[in-house]
């Protein structure tokens, strides 16, 4: 029985490679007869693995996609990588619960040698938490939007603005971006005849979807993350500000998370930070962490008033 189980695992490993295997090739690799190969293939199918077979001189076996997810076979490095990825995903709004469930199942079956590697990585690495919790996004909606990007199908949806009003949008969806603690959809707005960024948690799709569309050249030369970083304030933040900071752009970019805003050089010693938040309090926190002199070039009057109140508060706190 042990020999049979070991052979099945080896057969499964071979079938997971991106190629077709003839029965004779598998028999040679496993050092068994072609009849045993056929028997082992049927055993894998009974366990839920969809092994496809084609006939003819160039026919063979390969592992196909099934209606249900069978047990997975991972090598040591793959298993560690999956655990690390699931732990990171457990901090992304909208997929926390599913990631934790999958993580629990996987960690329960990890052999001790791998559990030690994973625990060592967890003990000696630190993930900085976000300042605020992100809005919860339905994973089913993420999957639906990703499929529309893949299949190039237009999408009509009701979009909720900052003030709570809804507008009907019709776009060509191209990419999903996880930026900070939020999910964004980048698409070409058919009515505006321009690229736009939308917060996924504010999207209410209308079914059925629209017709297919031809591929367009993505903004920023295909660097969608850069496009979202520079333009997300138009779609995501209630309050925005342009702030001149007395440090070089390269230094400031290293100090700030991409979720805080986009950095542009002014000259060798100064940089421009385009930032924003849903509240002036959060925006003020971002500015207080700059650890450098700054001037608000363009921002809401509420931010200016709040910064003055903070300055008075700090002076009173240090006056005694």
N, C-alpha and C positions, 0 to 999 in steps of 0.2 A: 504493500500500500504506500509506503514511504517512497519507494522508487517510482511508482506511478504518479504520485503527487508532484515529485520533483520534475518528472518529465513533462507534466502538464504545465507547470510554471515556465519551463524552458520553451515549450511550444508556444505559449502565450506571448512570451517575450519576442520570439521570432515573428509572430503574426502582427505584432504592434509596429514593426518597421514598415516604412512607406513603400512596400513593394509586394508583388505576388510571389508566393512560394509554390512550386509544384510539389506533388506528393512525394516524388522521388527525392527532391532536395531536402524536404523535411525529414524523410526517413534516414537520409545520410547524416544530417545534422544531429538527429536524436539517436542514431544507431539502433533503429528498430525497423520493422517491416512496413511497407506501405499500408497494409491492412491495419496495423496498430495505429498508424497515423490517422486513418479514417475513424477508428474507434475513439481516439483521443479528441478528435475534432468534435465528434458527437457529444462527448462528455462536456467539453467547453460550452457547447450550445445549450446543453441541459442546465448549466450553471448560469445562463443568461448572457454569455458572450456571443454576439452576432458574427459568426465566422462565415464569410461569403465564399462561395466556390464557383469557379467558371470552368466549363469544359473545353476540350479542344487541345490542339498541340501547344498553344500558348496559355492554356488555362492554369489555374492554381488557386491557392487559398490566401485570404487576407482578412483582417479584422475590420468589420464594417461598423456603421453607426446603428444602434438599436433603439427601440421604442422606450426601453427602460435602461437605467444605468446599472451595469453589472459591477462586481467588485473590480477594483483597479489594482494593477501591479506596478509598483514604483520601486526604483532602485533607491539606495540610501540617500544620494544627493537630491534626487527628485522629491523624496518624502520630506526632507528637511526644508527644501525650498517651498513646498506647498504649505507646510506649517507656518513658516515665517510670513508667507503671503497672506494666509488666513488671519494671522494675528494682526497684521497691518490693516487688513480689510475690516476687522472688527471695530476699527475706529472711524469708519466712513459712514456718514449718515445715510440711512436707507438700507444698508446691507449688514448692519451689526448683528442682528439676531441670527440670520442665516449663516453668517461667517462663524459665529460662536458655536452653533450646532454642528457644523461640519468640522470645526477645529476639535471639539470634544470627541467626536467619533474617531477622528484620525489619531489623536493623541492616546486614546485608549488602546489602540492596536500597535503603537510604535514599539519596536523592540528596545530593550534597555539601553543599548549602545547609541541608538538614535535619540532616545529621550534625553540622554545625558548631553548630547550635542545641542539639542534644541534648548534645553534648560540653561546651558552655559551661555548661549547667545542671548537668551532673554534676560539673564542676570547681569550681563555686562554690556548691554546696550540700552540706550534711553531714547524714548520717543517723546518729543515735546508735545504736550496736548494743545489743542486749539484754545483760543481765548474764550470762545463761546461755542455752544453746541450748534451744529448745522441743522437745517430743516430736514425732516424725514422724507425720503423719496421712495415711492413704491418700486421694488425691484422689477416687478412685471412691466412697469412703464419704462424703466431703463432698457429692458430687453426689447420691448416693442420699438422704442426709438432707435436702438442700435440696428435692429432688423431693417427699419426704413432707410437708415443711412446705407446699409449694405445693398439693399435692393433698389435704391434710388427711386423711392416712391414719395410723391408730394404728401404733405401733412397739413390738414386744417385743424386748428385748435383754438380754444378760448384761452386768452392769456390775461392773468390778473396783474394789474399794475400796482405800484406802491400805494396809491390812494384807494385801492380796492375795486376800481372799475375794471370791467372786462372788455377786451377787444378781440375780434375774430382775426386770426392771422393765417396766411397760407404761405408755406415755405418749402424749400427743397432742403431737407435735413442732410448734413454732411458728416458731422463729428459730435461725439459726446466728450465733454471735458470735466474731469474731477479737479476742481481748483479750490484749495483751502478746504472748507467744510461743506462745499456746495457742488451740485452738479449743474452743468450748463450744456445747452444744445446750440451748436453753431450751424446756421443755415442761411440760405439765400432767400430773402423775403421777396416774393413775387410782386407784391403791391408797392413796396418801397424801392424795388429794383436795386437792392444793395444787400450786403452781408449784415447779419444781425446775430446777437447773442441773447439767449433766453434762459432764465432760471427754470430748471426742470420741475421744481416743486410748485411752480405757478402755471404749469401747462395742463390743460384739460383737453385731451385729444378728441376729435370727432371722427367717428367711424361711419362708413368705410374711408380708407385713405384715397388719395388722388392718384392720377396717372403717373407713370414713370417719367423721369427727366434725364437729360444728358448731363454727363459729368462736367463740372466747371472747375476752373483753376482756383484752388483754395486761397484764402487771404494770407498775407505775409509770406508769399512764396511757398505755401504749404505748411508753414510753422503755425499750426492752429493754437498751440499753447501760448505763443507770443501774441497772437491776435487777441485771445481772451484776456491775457494779462494786461494788454494796453487798453482794451475797449470794454472790459466787463463793467466798468463804472456806469456806463450808459444804461445797462440793463439790470444791474444787480443792486447798486447802492442807492440809498435814499439821500445821503449827504456825500458830496465829493469836494475835494480840495486839491489845489496845486501848491506845493510847498517847496520853497527854496531852502536847501540844506547846505551848511558850510562844510561839506566833505566831498571828496571825489566820488563820482558815480560808481566806480569799481568797488570802493570801500563800502558805500551805502548798500549796494546790491548784495554784498556778502553778509551784511548785518540783518537784513530784513527777509522775512518769508515772502514768497511770491504772492501769498494771499493778501498781504498788506497793500501792495500796489506796484506800479511800474516806475522804474528809475531811468532818467535820461540825463546825460551830461550837459552842463551849462558851459563850464570851462574846466581847467585843470584842477581847480580847488572847490568848485561848487557843482551841485546836482539838483535836478528837479524831480520831486516825488509826486506822482499823481496817485492819490489814495482816496479812500472813502469807507463808509460804514453805514449801517442802518440807523445809527444814533450818533449824536455829537459826542456823547460820553465815550463810546468806543473809538471814535475818530481821535479824540483827545488823548486816549491811552496810546494809540499808535504813535502819535507825535511825541509823547513824553518818553518813549523808548528810544528815540533817535540818538540820544547822548551827544548832541551837537546843537549849535545855534541854528535856528531856522526862522523863516519868515513866511507867513501864509500869503501867497500871492493872490490866490483866488479861492474863495470858500464862502459858505453860507454865513450870514450874520450871527446865527445861533452858535456857530463854532467860535467866532471871535468873542462873543459875550461869555461863553463857557470857559475859554482859556483865561480870560481876565479874572473870572471868579476863582479859577484854580490858582492863578498867580497870587491873588490876595490870600487865599487859604494857606498856601505854602509859606508865604511871608509871615502870617500869624503863627504858623506852626513852629517857625524857627526864631521868633522874636524874643523869646524868654531866655 
